């Protein structure tokens, strides 16, 4: 399958709050694994494969944290849309 040149042929639905929580969980897990393995030094390391690209762990951590901030914002917005701005209640007068 070739790479997309634009997004005109892509469709989808908005993420649910539960899906966003899952993404946040995965980001937290990735950061925790980096911490546990002592891999948060700012050393550069090579990524295997044909590209032979180099990456900076500090940059990767920053990208994870920025993604987490973005998904936290999306979650708050989604939860606000799903919850009503006001609630109507009714007293039980059959006592």
C-alpha positions as CSV (number, residue, x, y, z in Angstrom):
1,X,0.0,0.0,0.0
2,X,1.4,3.4,-1.0
3,X,1.5,6.4,1.3
4,X,-1.3,8.9,1.2
5,X,-0.7,12.2,-0.5
6,X,-3.6,14.0,1.2
7,X,-6.5,13.2,3.5
8,X,-9.4,13.5,1.1
9,X,-10.0,9.8,0.9
10,X,-9.8,9.3,4.7
11,X,-12.9,9.2,6.8
12,X,-13.7,8.4,10.4
13,X,-15.7,9.2,13.5
14,X,-14.7,11.3,16.5
15,X,-12.9,9.5,19.2
16,X,-15.0,8.5,22.2
17,X,-13.9,9.5,25.8
18,X,-13.1,5.8,26.4
19,X,-10.8,5.7,23.4
20,X,-9.0,8.8,24.5
21,X,-8.5,7.4,27.9
22,X,-7.0,4.3,26.3
23,X,-4.6,6.5,24.3
24,X,-3.6,8.4,27.6
25,X,-3.1,5.0,29.3
26,X,-0.7,3.9,26.5
27,X,1.2,7.2,26.7
28,X,1.6,6.8,30.4
29,X,2.7,3.2,30.0
30,X,5.4,4.3,27.4
31,X,6.7,7.0,29.8
32,X,6.7,4.6,32.7
33,X,8.6,2.0,30.8
34,X,11.2,4.6,29.8
35,X,11.6,5.6,33.5
36,X,11.8,2.0,34.7
37,X,14.4,1.1,32.1
38,X,16.5,4.2,32.8
39,X,16.1,5.3,29.1
40,X,15.4,8.9,29.7
41,X,18.9,10.2,29.2
42,X,19.2,12.6,26.4
43,X,21.5,10.3,24.4
44,X,21.0,9.9,20.8
45,X,20.4,6.4,19.5
46,X,20.0,4.8,16.1
47,X,16.7,3.4,15.0
48,X,17.1,0.1,13.1
49,X,15.9,-0.3,9.5
50,X,16.7,1.0,6.1
51,X,16.3,4.6,7.1
52,X,19.0,4.5,9.7
53,X,17.5,7.5,11.4
54,X,18.8,8.9,14.7
55,X,16.5,9.9,17.5
56,X,16.9,11.8,20.7
57,X,15.3,10.2,23.7
58,X,14.6,13.7,25.2
59,X,12.8,14.7,22.0
60,X,10.8,11.5,22.1
61,X,9.8,12.1,25.7
62,X,8.8,15.7,24.9
63,X,6.7,14.4,22.0
64,X,4.9,11.9,24.3
65,X,4.2,14.6,26.9
66,X,2.9,17.0,24.2
67,X,0.7,14.3,22.8
68,X,-0.6,13.6,26.4
69,X,-1.4,17.2,26.9
70,X,-3.3,17.3,23.6
71,X,-5.3,14.1,24.4
72,X,-6.1,15.4,27.9
73,X,-7.6,18.5,26.3
74,X,-9.6,16.4,23.9
75,X,-10.9,14.3,26.7
76,X,-12.1,17.3,28.7
77,X,-13.8,18.7,25.6
78,X,-15.4,15.3,24.8
79,X,-16.6,14.9,28.4
80,X,-18.1,18.4,28.3
81,X,-20.0,17.5,25.2
82,X,-21.3,14.3,26.6
83,X,-22.4,15.8,30.0
84,X,-25.4,18.1,30.1
85,X,-24.9,21.7,31.1
86,X,-27.8,21.5,33.4
87,X,-29.8,18.7,35.1
88,X,-33.5,18.5,35.8
89,X,-34.6,16.5,38.8
90,X,-38.0,15.7,40.2
91,X,-38.9,15.3,43.8
92,X,-40.7,12.2,44.9
93,X,-44.0,13.4,46.5
94,X,-45.4,9.9,47.2
95,X,-44.1,9.6,50.7
